[in-house]
Amino acid sequence: GGRDQKGFLFLYELMRGDVFFKLLSNDSGHTLGCFLLRLLPASEWSSKGVLMSTLRVMAHNPQLARHLPKFEDDRNVKVSVMFRGQDVLAKLFEKLTLVLKGLEAW
């Protein structure tokens, strides 16, 4: 789902255009990400929190999604499991906050 870091990162990168996943030749990652996001249980989709709020902003503002910062995994040991206490998203959210605050003036 979108609550955990791996689910969030998959949807974030899919809607941002970093992950290429198509069912049909004219599919867009953003559209597929929005579709998958809406398939989450309502309790997750409507939950408060930074992860889901970010995904909802991206879903409702496709023109914004491609301008958001790219996730860069700078861990020394890269494994598919993300342990609690690892701040793999901290740098992403710092950059994301700067970008969104800069766009408030629009």
LINQUIHU-V987868 format. One line per field, one symbol per residue. phi: phi as a letter, one per 20 degrees, with the letter a starting at -180 (. if undefined). burial: 1 if it has 9 or more other C-alpha atoms within 8 Angstrom, else 0. A space follows every 10 residues. Layout:
# LINQUIHU-V987868
phi: ???
burial: ???
This chain:
# LINQUIHU-V987868
phi: .efeffffff ffffffnede bcedfdfdff ffffffffef ggfegefeqf fffffffffe cgfegfefff fcedffddcf edefneefeg ffffffffff ffegff
burial: 0110101111 1111111010 0100001011 1111011001 0001100000 1110100110 0100110100 0000000000 0000000100 0100110010 000000
